[in-house]
C-alpha cells in the first residue's frame, strides 16, 4: 500500500463550498495526484477541546458551524461514512504516547473538514473521522499528536490538517480580488513560514509566536495554525515540505496548502 503524505490546507471561507475559485480547483487537482486513501483523518481548527477527542460516529452529519452566509450554503450535505474501528485504534495510539484521549460517537464534520473534502473527494465515498485540537496547548503538543499517529500513513490513511496560514478575521476585506493582500504582514508571515518549512527549521516553527514577523497579527489566537504542527509531526523525521498552492482570499487569508514527505505528489 502506498505511503500517503500528510497535508495542511488553509480552508478559508465556507463559501468555497459554493464558489470554489482557485483554491477549490487546487484542492481537486491535488487529490487527483494522490493514491485514493483508504480513510481520511481530519484535524480541524474548528473542533476545540481540552484533551484530544476522536470522532467515532458511523455516519457523520454535516455541521453548518457558521452564520451570516447565504441560505443555499446551509443546504449542502457532505455525508461520507465514518470508521469507528479506526477511531478506536487511533485513540489507542495516542494513549500509548501518553495522551489522555476519548471518543465521540455523536459529533459530525465541521466546515474545516467538509469544505475542502467536498472539493477534493466529491463522491464522499472515503471514510472520514476527525481529531480535535487543544487551543490551550502549544505547537509542540500538536507536533507530538501527529508523531503518535504517523503509522497510519502506512495503512493508506490520509492525515488532512485543516486550518489557515493566516487568520485575522478583523482585518479581512470581503470581496477583495483573489490573490491580493490588504496588508504587508500577510505576505511577510506567509513567506516566513514557507522559508522555515523549506529549511525544516522545526525549532523556529514551534516558536513562531516569538520568531515570525507579525505573528500575533497573523494569528490573534493559535487554533488555525495548530493543525499545521500535527501534519508536521505525522510526516516523520525525514519530512520534505512542498507548497502545492499559494494564494490570498478576502484580502487577509493566506490560503497555502502544503504536503509533507510526499513522494507520490508531482
N, C-alpha and C positions, 0 to 999 in steps of 0.2 A: 504494500500500500504506500502511495506517495506521501512523503512528509510535507505537510502544509506549512506555509508561513504563518506568522501572526500579522494581523492588520490593525492599524489605527486609522479610523475615519473621523473626519470632522462632520457631524451630522447636520449642522446648520438649522435652518427654519423648518418646521413641519410642512411648510408649503412646497418643499421639494418632492413631497408625495404627489402633488398636483402638477407642479411646474418644475420638472427635474433639472432643466438647464444643463450647463456644462458639468456640474458636479454629478448629477444623476447619470449622465452619459458616461462619465469617467468610472463611476462605480460599476455600471453594467459591463463596461469594457474590461475592467479588472477581473470581474468574476469569470469572464469567458477565458481568461488566461490560466485559471487555476483548475486542477482536478476537482471534480464535483465532491464537496465534503460529504462525509457520512452523517455529520451533525455539526451544528454551529453553536458555540458558546459565546454569548454576547456579554460584554462588560460595559454597561451604560452609565453615563453620568447622571441619569435620571432615576436610578434606584439607589437610594442612600440609606444606610443602616449603621448601627453602632458596631456590629460584628458581621462577618461575611454570611450571606444567605444565598442559597442556590434555588432557583425556581424548579420545581419538580412536577408541575401540572402536566397532565397528559395531552391537553388541547388548550394551549394558551389563548386567552382572549386578546383583542386589540385594545389597548388602553389609549384613550384620547386625553392625554395628560397636559392639556394646554387650553387656552381660552382666547377669544377675540379674533378667531380666524373664520373664513367663510364656511357656511353650513356644509358644503359638499365634502370638506376635509373630514368632518366628523362621521361621514357615512362610509369612509374607507375601512375595509376589513382586510387584515393580513393574518391568516389563520394556518400557520404551519403546524405539524404535530410537535408535541414535546417529546422528551425522552427521560422519564423518571429514573430509569436504571442508571443512565449516565450521570444524572444529577447526584444520585447517591454515591456513585463511585468517585466523582469529583469532590464531593464533600469528604469522603474518606481520605483522599489525597491531601486536602487542606488540613484535616485533623491530624494526619501523620506528620505534617510540617509544623504543628503546634498552634494552628489557628482554631479558635472556638467558632464553630460553624453550625448552621441549621438549614433545614429545607422548608420551602414554602410551596404548598400544593394548591394554592389559590391564585396568586398574582399572575397576570398575563404579561404581554410585551409592551413596554412603553415606546414612545416615538423615537427614542435614541436607538432602539433595536429595529422596529419595523419600517421606519422611513428608509434607511439605507438598504435593508434587506429586500424591500419590495422592488427596488431598482436593481439590486444585484441578482436576486433569485425570485423573479416574479411568479413562478409557478407555485411557490410556497410548499414545495414537496420535500424539503430537507428539515429534519427535526431541529428545533431551536430551544435552547434554555438560556437563562440569564443568571449572572452573578452580580450581586450588589457591590458598591464601593463604600468606603468608610471615610466620610468627609473630614472627620476629626483626626484621621491618621495621616501620616506623611507619605511622600512619594516612595520612600524605602519600604514601607509596609506593603504598598501595592506592587512594587517590584517583586517582593518575596511571594505575594499571592500568585503572580504569574509564574514564577520559578517553580512553585509547587505543582502547577498544572501543566508544565511543559510536556510531560509524557503523553498527554492527549493528542499532541500533534502527530505522533507516530501511529495513531489509530484512525486517522482520517478526520479528525475534529478540527474545524477552523475556529481559532480564537479571534473574535472580532471585537476590538476595543473601540467604543464609540463615544467621542467627546467633542472637543473643539480646540483647535490650535490657539485661537484667541477667543475670549468670551466676555466682553464687557457690554452688556445689553443697554446700558445707559448712554453709550456713545454710538449706537447704530444709526445709520441714515437709511431708513427704509425707502426702497425704490432707487437707490444709488445704482449706477451702471455696474454690471457684473465685472469684477476684476479691478475695480477702483477702490483704493483705501482712502478713508476720510481723515486719517492721521498717520504720521510717520511711524509712531510707535508700533502700529500693527505690522508694518513691513520689517521693522528692526527686530521685533520679537520673533517673527516668522523666520527670518534669516538666521538669527542666533540659534534657534532650535535646530534648524537644518544643518548648520555647521557643526554643532555639538554631536548630533546624531551621526554625521558622516565621520567624525573623528572618534566615535564611540566613547565620548567623554562622559562616562556614567556619573562620575563624581559631580561634575558641573550640572548635569541634568537633574540629579536628585536634589541639588541645592539651587534649583532655578530661581526661587523667590529672592535669593540674595545675589545671584550672579547674572541673571538675564536682564537685558535692558527693559525698563518699564514693566517689570513682571507683575506688580500689583495693579497696574492699569490694564494690562492684557488679561489678567485673571484676578478680579477683586476677591474671588473665592476659588479654592483649588479644584472643585469637583469636575470641571470639564477637561482638565489636563490629566487627572489621576488615571484614567483608563490607559493613557499612553504608557505609563510605567508598568502596568500589567502586561501589555503587549511586549515591552522590552524584556521583562523577566521571563516570559514564556518562550522567548526566542532562543535562549541558550547562550552559552559562553562565547561562541564564535559567530555572534549575530552580525549581519550586514544590514544596513538601512538603505532602502531605496524610496525616494519620493516619487510616487506614482501619479500624483496630481497636486497642483498648487493653484489656489485661486482665492478670491475675496468676494464675499457677498454682503449685502446690506451695509457696505462701507467699512465694517469693522470686524467681520467674522472671517478669519483665515481658515480656508476650507481644505487644508492639506491632508493628503492620505499617504500613509507610509506602510511599506511591507518590510518585515524583518526576517532575515535568514530564509530567503525565498528563491531557491534555485529554479523553481518552476516558472517564475514570473519573468516575462520579457517585455 
